[in-house]
Amino acid sequence: MKSIQLTEKEIPIVKETDVIVVGGGLAGVAAATAAARQGMKVTLIEKSIVLGGLATLGHVCCYLPIDDGNGHKVYGGLAEELLHVCIKYSPNNLPEVWKEKPETAPSDSPRYMANFIIPHAILALDEFTEKEGIDVVFDTVFSEPIMDGNTVKGIVVENKSGRTAYMAKMFIDASGDADLVYRAGAETETLKTIVSHWFHEFDFEIAKKGIEEGNLLRAVPLRWLGLIPSGGAGDEAEDLTCDGTTVEGVNEYIRLSRGMALDFLKDHLRDDYAMLSLPYSPQFRMTRRLVGNAELYTEGEITEDTSVGCVIASLDQPAVVYEYPYEGLITDKLSNVLAAGRMVSASGRGWAIMRFIPACVLTGEASGTAAALAIKNGVALQDLDVKELQKVLESNGVKLHRSKEMEGNQPKVWDKPTPPSAEEGPIINKFCVHVDSDSTRVAGHH
C-alpha cells in the first residue's frame, strides 16, 4: 500500500478526566454509569449522535431475557436497570410477573424481557446519562491511543473541531470492535459476521389487527432479512458474512443488507405497505474481541472464583448459567484499559453468549466499577483486589455466582433453522422473519 507523510501538528487536549469510555452502546452506558456512581469524572465518546449502539442504531430493539427460563433472575444490577430505562417511555410488554423486579417467578412464567420503541429508548438514555452526570461527546470518532509503554495516557479523536485529544487515568473500550485495545497493541481475535437487516414495517392488514388488539408493537412489527445467528444456510452462508474490522467489510455489509431490503421492497411494493425505518448502523455481532487474561468457556468448568457476574445464552430455555471472570476484561499488555460488551474475552460459543445485551451491560458495569476502584486504590488493573470489586458489584445487585436452583439447568443446543429451499430463490431475497414481540421466538417467513 502506498503511503504519504503528513507534517506533524500539535493536537490540543480538550479534557483531562478520570475515566474515558469509547463507545456509547448499552455496554458503554453501563460502564460510564458504574464509574460515575463510584465518584469518577467520566467522559463517554460516541461516534454517532445517539446512545444505544446496536439496540437503537442497529434496530435490535428487543432486550433479551435476563432470567434463566426456569423462573430465576440471572442479571441484576445495571443489566436489569437499563432494561427498565429502555422501556420507560415505550408500550410496556414486560410480563406482569416480572414488573416488580422479583428475584424468582414460577418456573413456567414468560421470560423476563421486553421490546422498546427505538426513538423513545434513545431519549430515555439521554435523560439517564445526563442525570448520572456523564459527559457524553457525540459525533466523535476514536482514532488512536496515546501510549506510554503499556499505559494509555489519552486518545486522539476526530470531530467537527478537528483532531483533538482526551486524557484520562483509566479507559474502557466499549467500541464493540475492540478498536482501542487493538490499536494499543493488545492481542485480539477477528471473526466474520453474518449479514442481516432489521426494520419496522407498516402493512395495512397487520396494522389493523394490531390496532384492534390495542397493541402498537404488533401494529408496526419488526422484520428481519438475511441470516440468523443460530444457524447457517448451506453454501449461501459464506457469501453473507463480512469482516467488520475493515472499511471494505463494512461497506460490503451495507451493500448486501441494503440490497436485501431493496429486493424485499420491490417484491412488496403496494399502496398499503411501507418500510417505516432503516438501521443506521451495520448490525455486526462478533467482529474483533480481546484475547484477555482469561476467557469464558462453555465446555468444562462454569464457575469462577473471580466472577464479576453470571451470564447466559438468553435465548436458551432453560439456559445454562455461567460465571464470567474478571480477568476476561483485561490483558497484561495494557495496565489501564478494560474491555466491555461483545468484545470481551470469550471463545467459541462463549463469544456468542457475551454479545447478548444483558451480558454486554453486565461487563460494562464490571469494567466501570473496576476502573473506579483501581483509580481510588492507585493500582494497575492487574493488581486490583477482585474481592473488593465483587463486594461492590454484589452490593449493587449483580449476581456473582449461580444459585443451587440454577445448577439444574442443562445445556441445550440452539435449534438450527431450516434454510429456504433452492426453489425459493437466493437466500438474500427470500429469507426473512418477523420478530414476535410477545416471546423470545422468531417466526420464519419464506
C-alpha positions in Angstrom: 0.0 0.0 0.0 1.3 3.5 -0.9 1.7 6.0 1.9 2.1 9.7 2.4 4.0 11.5 5.2 2.0 14.3 6.8 3.5 17.2 8.7 3.1 16.6 12.4 0.8 19.1 14.1 0.2 19.9 17.7 -3.1 18.3 18.9 -5.0 20.3 21.5 -6.0 18.5 24.7 -9.7 19.1 25.1 -10.2 17.5 28.5 -8.4 15.6 31.3 -10.7 13.3 33.3 -10.8 10.1 35.4 -12.3 7.6 33.1 -12.9 7.6 29.3 -15.3 5.2 27.7 -15.0 4.6 24.0 -18.4 3.6 22.6 -22.0 4.6 23.6 -23.8 1.3 23.2 -25.5 -0.2 26.2 -22.2 -1.6 27.4 -20.6 1.8 27.2 -23.6 3.4 29.0 -23.3 0.8 31.8 -19.5 1.3 32.1 -19.8 5.1 32.3 -22.7 4.9 34.8 -20.8 2.4 37.1 -17.7 4.6 37.1 -19.7 7.8 37.7 -21.6 6.2 40.6 -18.2 5.5 42.2 -17.5 9.2 42.2 -15.4 9.3 39.0 -15.5 12.1 36.4 -16.4 10.2 33.2 -16.4 11.1 29.5 -18.2 8.9 27.0 -17.1 9.2 23.4 -19.8 8.2 20.8 -19.2 8.2 17.1 -22.9 8.6 16.2 -25.4 11.1 17.6 -27.4 8.6 19.7 -26.8 6.2 22.5 -27.7 2.6 22.5 -25.5 1.2 19.7 -26.9 -1.9 18.1 -30.0 -1.7 20.3 -31.0 1.6 18.7 -29.0 2.4 15.6 -29.0 -1.3 14.7 -32.7 -1.8 15.4 -32.0 -4.7 17.7 -34.8 -3.3 19.9 -35.5 -6.4 22.0 -33.9 -6.5 25.4 -33.4 -10.3 25.6 -34.2 -12.3 28.7 -32.4 -11.7 32.0 -33.8 -14.9 33.6 -32.8 -18.5 33.0 -36.1 -19.7 31.6 -36.8 -21.6 34.9 -38.0 -18.6 36.8 -34.7 -17.4 38.3 -33.4 -13.9 37.6 -29.8 -14.1 36.4 -28.9 -10.5 35.8 -29.4 -7.8 38.4 -27.6 -4.5 38.8 -27.4 -2.3 35.7 -28.4 -5.2 33.4 -31.8 -5.1 35.0 -31.9 -1.3 35.5 -31.2 -0.5 31.8 -33.9 -2.9 30.7 -36.3 -0.7 32.5 -34.7 2.5 31.2 -35.1 1.3 27.6 -38.8 0.6 28.1 -39.5 3.6 30.3 -41.4 5.5 27.6 -42.4 2.6 25.4 -45.5 0.4 25.4 -44.7 -1.9 28.3 -44.9 -5.6 27.2 -42.8 -6.8 30.1 -44.6 -9.8 31.5 -46.7 -8.9 34.5 -44.9 -11.4 36.8 -41.6 -9.5 36.4 -42.8 -5.9 36.6 -41.9 -5.6 40.3 -38.4 -7.0 39.7 -38.7 -10.1 41.8 -35.8 -12.5 42.3 -37.8 -15.5 41.2 -41.1 -16.3 39.4 -43.0 -19.5 38.7 -40.9 -21.8 36.5 -43.4 -21.7 33.7 -43.5 -17.9 33.6 -42.9 -15.9 30.5 -39.3 -14.7 30.1 -38.1 -11.5 31.8 -37.6 -9.5 28.6 -39.2 -6.6 26.7 -39.3 -4.7 23.4 -38.9 -1.0 23.1 -39.6 1.8 20.7 -36.2 3.0 19.4 -36.7 6.8 19.5 -38.2 6.5 22.9 -35.3 4.5 24.2 -32.8 7.0 22.8 -34.5 9.8 24.6 -34.6 7.8 27.8 -30.9 7.1 27.6 -30.2 10.8 27.1 -32.1 11.6 30.2 -30.5 8.8 32.1 -26.9 9.7 31.3 -27.5 13.3 32.0 -28.9 12.5 35.4 -25.9 10.4 36.1 -23.6 13.3 35.3 -21.8 11.6 32.4 -20.1 13.9 29.9 -21.3 12.4 26.6 -19.5 13.6 23.5 -21.4 12.8 20.3 -20.3 12.8 16.7 -16.8 12.0 17.7 -14.7 9.1 16.3 -11.9 7.4 18.2 -8.7 7.5 16.1 -5.7 6.3 18.1 -4.3 5.8 21.6 -1.6 8.0 23.1 0.8 5.4 24.6 3.5 5.5 27.4 4.8 1.9 27.4 1.9 -0.4 28.2 -0.2 2.5 29.6 -2.7 4.5 27.6 -2.4 8.2 28.6 -5.0 9.6 26.3 -6.9 9.1 23.0 -6.9 11.1 19.8 -10.4 11.7 18.3 -11.8 13.3 15.2 -14.9 15.5 15.0 -16.1 18.9 13.8 -13.4 20.6 15.9 -10.8 18.6 14.1 -8.2 16.3 15.6 -8.1 16.6 19.4 -7.1 14.6 22.4 -8.7 13.5 25.7 -6.6 12.4 28.6 -7.6 10.1 31.5 -6.4 7.7 34.2 -8.4 4.7 33.0 -10.0 3.7 29.7 -12.8 1.3 28.8 -13.1 0.0 25.3 -16.8 -0.5 24.6 -16.5 0.1 20.8 -17.8 -3.3 20.0 -14.9 -4.0 17.7 -12.0 -3.8 20.2 -10.7 -0.7 18.4 -8.9 0.8 21.4 -7.3 -2.4 22.7 -6.3 -3.5 19.2 -4.7 -0.1 18.3 -3.0 -0.1 21.7 -1.2 -3.3 20.9 -3.3 -6.0 22.8 -3.8 -9.4 21.3 -7.2 -9.8 19.6 -9.2 -12.3 17.5 -11.3 -11.5 14.5 -14.3 -13.2 13.0 -16.6 -12.6 10.1 -20.2 -11.9 11.0 -23.5 -12.7 9.3 -25.4 -10.1 7.3 -28.9 -9.2 8.3 -31.2 -6.3 8.1 -33.9 -5.3 10.7 -36.6 -2.7 10.0 -40.1 -1.8 11.2 -42.8 -2.0 8.6 -46.4 -1.0 8.0 -48.8 -3.4 6.4 -52.4 -2.2 6.5 -54.0 -5.6 7.4 -51.4 -6.3 10.1 -51.6 -2.8 11.5 -55.4 -3.1 11.6 -55.2 -6.3 13.7 -52.6 -4.7 16.0 -54.8 -1.6 16.4 -57.9 -3.8 17.1 -55.8 -5.6 19.8 -54.6 -2.3 21.2 -51.0 -3.5 20.6 -48.7 -0.9 19.0 -45.8 -3.3 18.7 -47.9 -5.7 16.7 -49.3 -2.9 14.6 -45.8 -2.0 13.3 -43.8 -5.2 13.6 -40.1 -5.7 13.2 -38.9 -7.7 10.2 -35.5 -9.4 9.9 -34.0 -10.1 6.5 -30.9 -12.3 5.9 -29.2 -14.9 8.1 -30.0 -15.7 11.7 -27.2 -16.2 14.3 -28.2 -19.7 15.4 -27.9 -21.5 12.1 -26.5 -21.4 8.7 -28.0 -21.5 5.2 -25.9 -24.1 3.4 -23.4 -22.8 0.9 -25.0 -19.4 0.8 -24.0 -18.6 4.3 -20.3 -17.8 3.5 -21.5 -15.3 0.9 -23.4 -13.5 3.6 -20.6 -12.8 6.0 -18.4 -9.8 6.3 -15.4 -8.6 8.2 -16.5 -5.7 10.4 -12.9 -4.6 11.2 -12.1 -3.2 7.7 -13.7 -0.4 5.7 -14.1 -2.8 2.8 -16.0 -5.3 5.0 -18.2 -2.6 6.5 -19.2 -1.3 3.0 -19.8 -4.8 1.7 -22.1 -5.4 4.7 -24.0 -2.2 3.9 -24.3 -3.1 0.2 -25.6 -6.6 0.9 -28.0 -5.6 3.6 -29.5 -2.7 1.7 -29.7 -4.9 -1.4 -31.8 -7.3 0.6 -34.0 -4.5 1.7 -34.4 -3.2 -1.8 -35.3 -6.6 -3.2 -37.8 -7.1 -0.4 -39.4 -3.7 -1.1 -39.7 -4.4 -4.8 -41.5 -7.7 -4.0 -43.9 -6.0 -1.6 -44.4 -2.6 -3.1 -48.1 -1.6 -3.0 -50.2 1.2 -1.7 -50.9 -0.3 1.7 -47.3 -1.3 2.6 -44.3 0.8 3.7 -40.9 0.4 5.4 -41.0 2.6 8.4 -37.4 2.6 9.3 -33.9 1.5 8.3 -31.0 0.6 10.6 -28.4 3.3 10.7 -25.5 1.1 11.8 -24.3 -2.2 10.3 -25.7 -5.0 12.5 -22.3 -6.6 13.2 -22.4 -9.1 16.0 -19.0 -10.6 16.5 -16.1 -8.8 14.8 -13.0 -8.5 16.9 -12.6 -9.3 20.5 -9.9 -9.1 23.2 -7.8 -12.1 24.0 -7.6 -11.4 27.7 -6.0 -12.9 30.7 -8.9 -15.4 30.9 -11.9 -16.3 28.7 -15.5 -17.5 29.0 -15.5 -21.2 28.0 -18.7 -23.1 27.5 -17.1 -26.5 27.9 -15.9 -27.7 31.3 -15.9 -25.6 34.5 -18.6 -22.9 34.5 -17.9 -21.4 37.9 -15.2 -18.8 38.6 -13.6 -17.6 41.9 -13.1 -14.2 40.3 -16.6 -13.9 38.8 -18.0 -10.5 38.1 -21.4 -11.8 37.3 -23.5 -14.6 35.8 -24.2 -14.8 32.1 -26.4 -16.9 29.9 -27.3 -17.6 26.3 -30.5 -15.6 26.7 -32.5 -17.5 24.0 -31.9 -20.9 25.5 -34.6 -22.3 27.7 -33.6 -23.3 30.2 -30.3 -21.5 29.9 -27.1 -22.8 31.5 -25.7 -20.2 33.9 -22.0 -19.4 33.6 -19.8 -17.1 35.7 -17.7 -14.5 33.9 -14.1 -14.0 35.2 -12.7 -10.5 35.9 -9.6 -11.4 34.0 -11.6 -11.6 30.8 -11.9 -7.8 30.9 -8.2 -7.1 31.0 -4.9 -8.0 29.4 -1.4 -7.9 30.9 -0.4 -5.9 27.8 -2.3 -2.8 28.9 -2.2 -1.6 32.5 -5.2 0.7 32.5 -7.7 -0.4 29.8 -10.7 -2.7 30.2 -13.0 -4.2 27.6 -16.8 -4.1 27.9 -19.6 -5.5 25.7 -19.5 -8.0 22.9 -15.7 -7.7 22.5 -14.7 -9.1 25.9 -12.5 -12.2 26.1 -14.6 -15.3 25.2 -14.0 -18.2 22.9 -16.3 -20.3 20.7 -19.9 -20.2 21.7 -18.9 -18.2 24.7 -18.3 -15.2 22.4 -21.9 -15.6 21.1 -23.2 -15.6 24.7 -21.3 -12.4 25.6 -22.8 -10.4 22.7 -26.3 -10.5 24.1 -27.5 -7.2 25.5 -27.7 -8.3 29.2 -24.1 -9.8 29.1 -22.9 -6.6 27.5 -24.4 -4.4 30.2 -23.0 -6.7 32.9 -19.4 -6.4 31.6 -19.9 -2.7 31.2 -20.9 -2.4 34.9 -18.0 -4.6 36.0 -15.4 -2.7 33.9 -16.7 0.8 35.1 -16.6 -0.3 38.7 -13.1 -1.9 38.3 -11.8 1.3 36.7 -13.0 3.4 39.5 -11.6 1.1 42.2 -8.2 1.0 40.5 -8.1 4.8 40.5 -9.1 5.0 44.1 -6.5 2.5 45.2 -3.8 3.8 42.9 -3.2 0.3 41.3 -3.0 -1.2 37.8 -6.0 -3.2 36.8 -3.9 -6.4 37.1 -3.3 -5.7 40.8 -6.9 -4.8 41.7 -8.3 -6.6 44.7 -11.0 -8.7 42.9 -12.7 -9.5 46.3 -13.3 -5.7 46.8 -14.7 -5.4 43.2 -17.0 -8.4 43.8 -18.2 -6.8 47.1 -19.2 -3.6 45.3 -20.8 -5.3 42.4 -22.8 -7.6 44.7 -24.0 -4.6 46.8 -25.3 -3.1 43.6 -27.4 -6.1 42.8 -25.1 -8.1 40.5 -25.4 -11.9 40.9 -21.8 -13.1 41.1 -22.5 -16.8 41.4 -25.0 -19.4 40.3 -27.6 -20.4 42.9 -28.2 -24.1 43.6 -31.5 -23.8 41.9 -29.8 -22.6 38.7 -27.4 -25.6 38.7 -30.2 -27.9 37.5 -30.3 -26.2 34.1 -28.9 -28.5 31.4 -27.1 -27.4 28.2 -29.3 -27.1 25.1 -28.0 -26.7 21.6 -29.7 -23.9 19.7 -32.2 -25.2 17.2 -31.0 -25.0 13.6 -33.5 -23.2 11.4 -34.5 -24.8 8.1 -33.0 -22.7 5.3 -35.0 -21.8 2.2 -35.0 -24.4 -0.5 -33.4 -23.8 -3.8 -36.8 -23.4 -5.4 -37.4 -20.4 -3.2 -34.6 -18.4 -4.7 -31.5 -16.8 -3.3 -31.4 -16.5 0.4 -30.8 -12.8 0.4 -34.1 -12.3 -1.4 -36.3 -14.7 0.3 -35.4 -15.4 3.9 -36.9 -13.2 6.5 -38.5 -13.4 9.9 -41.0 -11.4 11.9 -39.8 -10.9 15.5 -42.5 -11.9 17.8 -43.0 -9.1 20.3 -44.6 -11.4 22.9 -42.0 -14.1 23.3 -38.4 -15.0 22.5 -39.4 -16.9 19.4 -38.8 -15.7 15.9 -41.2 -17.0 13.3 -39.9 -17.7 9.8 -41.5 -16.5 6.7 -40.3 -17.7 3.3 
